[in-house]
Amino acid sequence: MKQTAIATALCAATLFAHLPLAHATDWDEPQEPFPIYGNTYYVGPHGVGSVLVTSPAGHILIDAGTPKSPAAIVASIRKLGFQPTDVKYILTSHEHYDHVGGAAELQRLTGAVVVGSERSVPVLVSGKPDKADPQLGSLPDMAPVARTRAVKEGDVIKLGPLAITAHDTPGHTPGGLSWTWQSVENGRAANMVYADSLNAFGLHGFRYGGDARWPQAKAQLEASIAKIAALPCDVLIAAHPDLADLWERKAQQAQRGNAAFIDPKACRAYAELGRKRLAKQLGEEAAR
């Protein structure tokens, strides 16, 4: 399958039918890096998220973008005044090429350990899609990642003063992860959430209503949606920033400062999008 066809299929998994497919073939549209809150910065391209959390002991990057993303992510880290070689961990959301396709190259550029779930690490190491993935058949192989670490629910990645907690959020893929931490600005600690995709989307006949490849897909996605809705959540960044209104909040930053990104209702709203998408998917499956 040609790259544009793959991108179009995967984008449909991310954006609902009523949303514009602006990044269907260009998730790597350039984006200037910017501070989000405290020691948390946006360093990804416009269409797929990548976040840098910094400390004097080293930095942690969340998500690696597509195979085209690493050079721009590294340039953004440098533009903010940080050194890419100070990135010690690259945390990942889910095991699709638009989020981890750049992981091997970013590891080469930074020397960081790449962290995934117990289910996603085999995909990172092999570069081959999970056979239970709802989009199997439309997923390209990826460059294998050399140094990995697997985490499970509640595990904490620590680096100096940094502590970032893993939350299993399967549903969009079998190995999805979301991440939480705190950042402090002007004496106020904010609960930060990097939320994985919560969108039910199957290709080539996969059914969330019941499929032998992954019978628990619906139940696990429902649990992930409930988990994100219940998290302490002041600032939300989604694996695809469009779905968490990041750009609308960024547009208010000049007037409101980084407080523009604070919205304690954001995780609940994001979870509700996931519920609506699942209902839509199940309705489409019933109509087949």
C-alpha positions in Angstrom: 0.0 0.0 0.0 1.3 3.4 -0.9 2.3 5.8 2.0 -0.6 8.1 1.3 -3.2 5.3 1.4 -1.8 4.0 4.7 -1.9 7.5 6.2 -5.5 8.1 5.0 -6.6 4.8 6.6 -4.9 5.5 9.9 -6.1 9.0 10.0 -9.7 7.8 9.8 -8.9 5.9 13.0 -8.1 9.1 14.6 -10.5 11.7 13.4 -14.2 11.3 13.3 -16.1 11.6 10.1 -17.3 15.1 10.8 -13.8 16.4 11.4 -11.5 17.6 8.6 -8.9 15.2 7.4 -6.3 18.0 7.4 -3.4 15.7 8.3 -4.4 12.5 6.5 -1.3 12.6 4.4 0.8 15.2 6.3 1.0 14.5 10.0 4.5 16.0 9.8 3.3 19.5 9.0 5.9 21.7 10.7 5.1 23.1 14.1 7.2 25.5 16.2 7.9 24.1 19.7 6.3 25.9 22.6 5.9 25.7 26.4 2.8 24.0 27.6 3.1 24.3 31.4 6.1 24.4 33.7 8.7 22.0 32.5 6.5 20.5 29.8 7.0 21.5 26.2 5.4 20.6 22.8 8.1 19.4 20.4 6.1 17.4 17.9 4.9 18.1 14.4 1.4 19.6 14.0 -0.5 16.3 13.4 1.0 13.9 15.9 2.0 14.6 19.5 5.4 14.6 21.0 6.0 16.2 24.4 9.3 16.9 26.3 9.4 16.9 30.1 12.6 18.4 31.4 14.8 18.3 34.5 18.4 19.1 35.5 19.0 15.3 35.6 17.8 14.7 32.0 14.7 14.7 30.0 11.8 12.4 29.1 10.2 12.5 25.6 6.7 11.2 25.1 6.0 9.7 21.6 8.3 9.6 18.6 6.1 10.5 15.6 6.3 9.0 12.1 9.5 7.9 10.4 9.8 11.4 9.1 9.4 13.1 12.5 12.8 12.6 14.3 14.8 15.3 12.7 12.1 17.9 13.4 11.6 16.7 17.0 15.4 17.0 17.6 15.5 20.4 16.0 12.6 21.5 18.3 14.4 20.2 21.4 17.4 22.2 20.4 15.4 25.3 19.6 14.0 25.3 23.2 17.6 25.3 24.5 17.8 21.6 25.5 20.2 18.9 24.3 18.7 15.8 22.5 21.4 13.6 24.1 20.0 14.6 27.6 16.8 12.7 26.6 17.1 9.5 28.7 13.7 7.9 28.0 11.3 7.9 25.1 7.8 6.9 26.3 5.3 5.7 23.8 1.5 5.7 23.4 0.4 3.1 21.0 2.2 0.9 18.5 1.2 2.5 15.2 3.8 4.0 12.8 2.4 7.6 13.2 3.4 7.5 16.9 6.4 5.1 17.1 7.6 4.9 13.5 10.3 7.4 14.5 11.3 5.6 17.7 14.4 3.8 16.4 15.8 6.9 14.7 15.1 9.0 17.8 16.8 6.4 19.9 19.9 6.6 17.6 19.9 10.4 17.9 19.5 10.6 21.6 20.7 7.3 23.1 17.4 7.0 25.0 15.7 3.8 26.2 12.3 3.4 24.5 9.4 2.5 26.8 6.2 0.7 25.9 3.6 -1.6 27.4 4.1 -5.3 27.8 2.0 -5.8 24.7 3.6 -3.0 22.5 7.2 -3.7 23.2 7.3 -6.9 21.0 6.0 -4.6 18.1 8.7 -2.1 18.9 11.4 -4.7 18.9 10.3 -6.6 15.8 8.9 -3.7 13.8 6.0 -6.0 12.9 2.3 -5.1 13.6 0.5 -7.0 16.4 -1.7 -9.7 14.8 -4.6 -8.6 16.9 -4.5 -5.0 15.8 -7.9 -3.8 14.5 -6.1 -2.2 11.6 -3.9 -5.2 10.6 -3.5 -5.3 6.9 -3.1 -1.6 6.6 -0.1 -1.2 8.9 3.4 -0.9 7.5 6.5 -2.4 9.1 8.7 -0.1 11.2 12.4 0.1 12.0 13.1 -2.2 15.0 14.0 -0.5 18.3 17.1 -1.9 20.0 16.8 -0.9 23.7 13.4 -1.1 25.3 11.7 -1.3 28.6 8.2 -2.7 29.2 5.9 -1.2 31.8 2.5 -2.2 33.2 -0.3 -0.3 34.9 0.9 2.0 37.6 4.6 1.7 36.8 6.6 4.9 37.3 9.4 6.1 35.1 11.8 8.1 37.3 14.6 10.4 36.3 15.9 12.8 38.9 12.9 14.8 40.1 10.7 13.5 37.3 8.1 10.8 37.9 5.8 9.8 35.0 3.2 7.1 35.6 2.0 4.6 33.0 -1.7 3.8 32.5 -2.7 0.8 30.4 -5.3 2.1 27.9 -5.8 -0.6 25.3 -8.7 -0.4 22.8 -7.4 1.6 19.8 -4.6 -1.0 19.8 -3.9 -3.9 22.2 -0.8 -2.2 23.7 -2.0 1.4 24.3 -0.5 3.5 27.1 -1.4 6.9 28.6 0.9 8.9 30.9 0.5 11.2 33.8 2.8 13.5 35.8 2.9 16.9 37.5 4.4 20.1 36.3 4.8 23.3 38.4 4.5 26.9 37.2 4.4 30.0 39.5 4.0 27.7 42.5 1.0 25.9 41.1 1.2 22.1 40.4 -0.8 20.9 37.5 -1.9 17.3 36.8 -0.6 16.6 33.2 -2.1 13.9 31.1 -0.8 12.5 27.8 -3.8 10.5 26.6 -3.5 7.7 24.0 -6.1 7.4 21.2 -9.4 6.1 22.4 -11.0 5.6 19.0 -12.6 2.4 17.9 -11.7 1.8 14.3 -11.4 -1.5 12.6 -10.3 -2.3 9.0 -10.6 -5.4 6.9 -13.7 -6.7 8.7 -12.5 -6.3 12.3 -15.5 -6.0 14.7 -15.3 -4.4 18.1 -18.6 -6.1 18.8 -16.8 -9.4 18.7 -13.8 -10.6 16.8 -11.7 -13.7 17.3 -8.5 -11.8 16.8 -9.2 -9.7 19.9 -12.4 -10.7 21.7 -11.8 -8.3 24.6 -11.4 -5.2 22.4 -14.7 -3.5 23.2 -14.5 -4.2 27.0 -10.9 -3.0 27.2 -11.6 0.1 25.2 -14.6 0.9 27.5 -12.4 0.4 30.5 -9.7 2.7 29.0 -12.3 5.4 28.3 -13.5 5.3 31.9 -9.9 5.4 33.2 -9.1 8.6 31.2 -12.3 10.2 32.3 -11.5 9.5 36.0 -7.9 10.8 35.9 -6.8 13.9 37.8 -6.5 16.1 34.8 -5.6 19.8 34.6 -3.8 19.8 31.2 -4.5 17.3 28.5 -2.3 16.6 25.5 -3.6 13.9 23.2 -1.6 11.6 20.9 -3.3 13.5 18.1 -3.5 17.1 19.4 -6.5 18.0 17.3 -8.8 15.8 19.4 -7.9 17.6 22.7 -8.3 21.2 21.3 -4.6 21.8 21.8 -4.5 24.3 18.9 -7.5 26.2 20.1 -5.8 26.6 23.5 -2.5 27.5 21.8 -4.2 30.3 20.1 -5.2 31.8 23.5 -1.7 31.5 24.9 -0.6 35.0 23.9 -3.4 36.5 26.0 -3.7 34.1 28.8 -0.2 32.6 29.1 0.2 28.9 29.8 -3.0 29.0 31.9 -4.7 28.7 28.5 -4.0 25.0 28.5 -5.7 24.3 31.9 -9.1 22.7 31.7 -10.1 20.2 34.4 -12.9 19.0 32.2 -10.7 18.1 29.2 -10.2 14.4 30.0 -13.9 13.8 30.5 -14.6 15.5 27.2 -11.9 13.5 25.5 -13.4 10.3 26.9 -16.8 11.2 25.7 -15.5 11.5 22.2 -14.2 8.0 22.6 -17.6 6.8 23.7 -19.3 8.4 20.7 -16.8 6.9 18.4 -17.3 3.4 19.8 -21.0 3.7 19.5 -20.6 4.8 15.9 -18.3 1.9 15.2 -20.7 -0.7 16.8 -23.6 0.8 14.8 -21.6 0.5 11.6 -20.8 -3.1 12.4 -24.4 -4.0 13.1 -25.5 -2.5 9.8 -23.1 -4.7 7.8 
